[in-house]
Amino acid sequence: MVASATIRNPLARPYTPHGAAREMFYSRDEEILLDGPAGTGKSRAILEKFHLCCMKYPGIRALILRKTRESMTESVLVTFEERVLPEGSPLMAGASRANRGSYDYHNGSALVVAGLTSSGKDLRAKVMSTEYDMIAVFEATEITEDDLEKLATRLRNAKMPYQQLICDCNPDAPGHWINLRANSPKMRRLLSRHEDNPVLWDREKQDWTQFGKGYIAKLDRLSGARKQRLRHGKWVSAEGAVYQDSWDAARNVVDSAPPEMKGYFAAVDWGYRDPGVMLVFGVDGDKRMYCVAQVFRTAQLIGWWVDQAKRLNEKYNLQVIACDPSEPGHIAEFNNAGLHAIEANNDILLGIRRVEERLRPSGDDRARLFFVRGNLIERDESLVESKHPWCAEQEFDSYSYTKTQDGKANKEEPADFNNHGMDALRYAVNYAEDAWYGDENLEIVDLPENMV
C-alpha cells in the first residue's frame, strides 16, 4: 500500500484504508457501490486507489467524474490535491483545478477529470468517446442508470489486469435506482462507516478523535430522513414527506432550459437565521416552469437581497417578484429600488396541490415544473457545514407534514422546518397559476445560450 507523503491539510495523514475502504482497495469486481453516511472517507478512499493504480500500471486511463464538471472543482479535486497528493507533486503543474482536464503521470498514465454536463452544455458524447481502465462516479445518486451503463461500455482500455467502475454516494430514498442496482448481482455494495475514517475514529483508543466528536455531534443534531441517511447510512424516505409521490429528481431536474421563454419572474421567502430564498423561473410556450437561478442564503439583510434581485432583474428582465407577505417593509424596499414586487398568494394547501400537479407527468408524459441543474448562484457554506439543505431541491425529501396524536401524517399542516425553498416554490406556482396564464401578451424572450 502506498501512503501519502506530508500533506498540507492538517486533517490529512499517511493513508491506510480500513473497513469498506480496504475491501474496495483489493476488490476487482466490475461494479462497486461504496455507500454510507456523510464523512466516512468514501471519496478519499477511491481517489487513493485510483492514484495508486495510475502509478502502478503504466499507460492506463482512469476517469473521475460527477454529474457536473463544476462540482468537481471544489469537492473531489480539493480532496485529491490536498489529501492524496504529496506537497509539491508535479501532477499539480499546469492548469488550475477549474480548468484541469487530467493529471498526467510520468509513466504515461492519466487521471482524467470530467462531468457529464458543464454550464448548460451536455458533455456525455465527449466523455463517452474515450476508453478507460477505471471509472469513478462521485455522488452517483446525481446521475441516471442509463448514464452508468453507458459509462461501463467505455471500460475497455485493457492496460490493467482488470477494468472497474466504482461509485460513491450517501443514501437516498430506498427506491433510488442505484440502491436497487446494488441489491442485485450487477453491483457489489460495500458499506462505509464513520469508524472507517481515521480522521474521525482512533482505532488504537477505540474512540472518536476530537474532530470526530464534533462532527458526529453535528450529525446527531439533524432530524428525520436526513439524520437517518447522513448519520446512520440508511436508505429511507422522509416520513410523511409532502411531495414523496410527486417529486422525482430524475424527472424534475434537467440539464438546461429551452433558450426561448415567454418571460421570467421570481419568488422570495424572507429569512435571516433561517435561509432566505429567491427563485427565478422561466415559463416556456407550453406553460412549463423552469427554475433557472436561485439564491439560498442565511444572515443577509434586506439591502443585500435588493442587490441580488437587481442583478437578477438585469439578467432576466423579471416581470414580477412574488414575495412572502409576512414582511411588507421588505416588499416596499424592493419597489423603492425599481423592482416590481407584490405580495404572494400564501395559500399553503392550494400551493402544495398545484406544485404536486406540476411535478407529475402531464398528458404528454412530461412534467410541468423543472429545476435546471447548477442554478444555485453561490453556495452558503454554513448550511453545507451544518448538513442542512443548501438549495431548494434538497428540501423535497425533508419537507414533511406534522403528525397527529396517533402518529399519522396531518395532511392539513406541513411542518415549519426545511421549508424555505418550498415556500418560495409555492409562491411562484401560485403566481403562475393565478396571474401568468391570464396574460397572453407577454413577449417571447430569447436569451444567449450561456445565460439559461
LINLINJO-V145107 format. One record per residue. RES is the residue in three letters. BURIAL is I if it has 9 or more other C-alpha atoms within 8 Angstrom, else O. Layout:
# LINLINJO-V145107
((RES BURIAL) (RES BURIAL))
This chain:
# LINLINJO-V145107
((MET O) (VAL O) (ALA O) (SER I) (ALA I) (THR O) (ILE I) (ARG O) (ASN O) (PRO O) (LEU O) (ALA I) (ARG I) (PRO O) (TYR O) (THR O) (PRO I) (HIS I) (GLY I) (ALA I) (ALA I) (ARG I) (GLU I) (MET I) (PHE I) (TYR O) (SER O) (ARG O) (ASP O) (GLU O) (GLU I) (ILE I) (LEU I) (LEU I) (ASP I) (GLY I) (PRO I) (ALA O) (GLY O) (THR I) (GLY I) (LYS I) (SER I) (ARG I) (ALA I) (ILE I) (LEU I) (GLU I) (LYS I) (PHE I) (HIS I) (LEU I) (CYS O) (CYS I) (MET I) (LYS O) (TYR I) (PRO I) (GLY I) (ILE I) (ARG I) (ALA I) (LEU I) (ILE I) (LEU I) (ARG I) (LYS I) (THR I) (ARG I) (GLU I) (SER I) (MET I) (THR I) (GLU O) (SER O) (VAL I) (LEU I) (VAL I) (THR I) (PHE I) (GLU I) (GLU I) (ARG I) (VAL I) (LEU I) (PRO I) (GLU I) (GLY O) (SER O) (PRO O) (LEU O) (MET I) (ALA O) (GLY O) (ALA O) (SER O) (ARG O) (ALA O) (ASN O) (ARG I) (GLY O) (SER O) (TYR I) (ASP I) (TYR I) (HIS O) (ASN O) (GLY I) (SER I) (ALA I) (LEU I) (VAL I) (VAL I) (ALA I) (GLY I) (LEU I) (THR I) (SER I) (SER O) (GLY I) (LYS O) (ASP I) (LEU I) (ARG I) (ALA O) (LYS O) (VAL I) (MET I) (SER O) (THR O) (GLU I) (TYR I) (ASP I) (MET I) (ILE I) (ALA I) (VAL I) (PHE I) (GLU I) (ALA I) (THR I) (GLU O) (ILE I) (THR I) (GLU O) (ASP O) (ASP O) (LEU I) (GLU O) (LYS I) (LEU I) (ALA O) (THR O) (ARG I) (LEU I) (ARG I) (ASN I) (ALA I) (LYS I) (MET I) (PRO O) (TYR O) (GLN I) (GLN I) (LEU I) (ILE I) (CYS I) (ASP I) (CYS I) (ASN I) (PRO I) (ASP I) (ALA O) (PRO I) (GLY O) (HIS I) (TRP O) (ILE I) (ASN I) (LEU I) (ARG I) (ALA I) (ASN O) (SER O) (PRO O) (LYS O) (MET I) (ARG I) (ARG I) (LEU I) (LEU O) (SER I) (ARG I) (HIS I) (GLU O) (ASP I) (ASN I) (PRO O) (VAL I) (LEU I) (TRP I) (ASP I) (ARG O) (GLU O) (LYS O) (GLN O) (ASP O) (TRP I) (THR I) (GLN O) (PHE I) (GLY I) (LYS I) (GLY O) (TYR I) (ILE I) (ALA O) (LYS I) (LEU I) (ASP I) (ARG O) (LEU I) (SER O) (GLY I) (ALA I) (ARG I) (LYS I) (GLN I) (ARG I) (LEU I) (ARG I) (HIS I) (GLY I) (LYS I) (TRP I) (VAL I) (SER I) (ALA I) (GLU O) (GLY I) (ALA I) (VAL I) (TYR I) (GLN I) (ASP O) (SER I) (TRP I) (ASP O) (ALA O) (ALA O) (ARG O) (ASN I) (VAL I) (VAL I) (ASP I) (SER I) (ALA I) (PRO O) (PRO I) (GLU I) (MET I) (LYS I) (GLY I) (TYR I) (PHE I) (ALA I) (ALA I) (VAL I) (ASP I) (TRP I) (GLY I) (TYR I) (ARG O) (ASP O) (PRO I) (GLY I) (VAL I) (MET I) (LEU I) (VAL I) (PHE I) (GLY I) (VAL I) (ASP I) (GLY O) (ASP O) (LYS O) (ARG I) (MET I) (TYR I) (CYS I) (VAL I) (ALA I) (GLN I) (VAL I) (PHE I) (ARG I) (THR I) (ALA I) (GLN I) (LEU O) (ILE O) (GLY O) (TRP O) (TRP I) (VAL I) (ASP O) (GLN O) (ALA I) (LYS I) (ARG O) (LEU I) (ASN I) (GLU O) (LYS O) (TYR O) (ASN O) (LEU I) (GLN O) (VAL I) (ILE I) (ALA I) (CYS I) (ASP I) (PRO I) (SER O) (GLU O) (PRO O) (GLY O) (HIS O) (ILE I) (ALA I) (GLU I) (PHE I) (ASN I) (ASN O) (ALA O) (GLY O) (LEU I) (HIS I) (ALA I) (ILE I) (GLU I) (ALA I) (ASN O) (ASN I) (ASP O) (ILE O) (LEU O) (LEU O) (GLY I) (ILE I) (ARG O) (ARG I) (VAL I) (GLU I) (GLU O) (ARG I) (LEU I) (ARG I) (PRO I) (SER I) (GLY O) (ASP O) (ASP O) (ARG O) (ALA I) (ARG I) (LEU I) (PHE I) (PHE I) (VAL I) (ARG I) (GLY O) (ASN I) (LEU I) (ILE O) (GLU O) (ARG I) (ASP I) (GLU O) (SER O) (LEU I) (VAL I) (GLU O) (SER O) (LYS I) (HIS O) (PRO I) (TRP I) (CYS I) (ALA I) (GLU O) (GLN I) (GLU I) (PHE I) (ASP I) (SER I) (TYR I) (SER I) (TYR I) (THR I) (LYS I) (THR O) (GLN O) (ASP O) (GLY O) (LYS O) (ALA I) (ASN I) (LYS O) (GLU O) (GLU O) (PRO I) (ALA I) (ASP O) (PHE O) (ASN I) (ASN I) (HIS I) (GLY I) (MET I) (ASP I) (ALA I) (LEU I) (ARG I) (TYR I) (ALA I) (VAL I) (ASN I) (TYR I) (ALA I) (GLU O) (ASP O) (ALA O) (TRP O) (TYR I) (GLY O) (ASP O) (GLU O) (ASN O) (LEU O) (GLU O) (ILE O) (VAL O) (ASP O) (LEU O) (PRO O) (GLU O) (ASN O) (MET O) (VAL I))
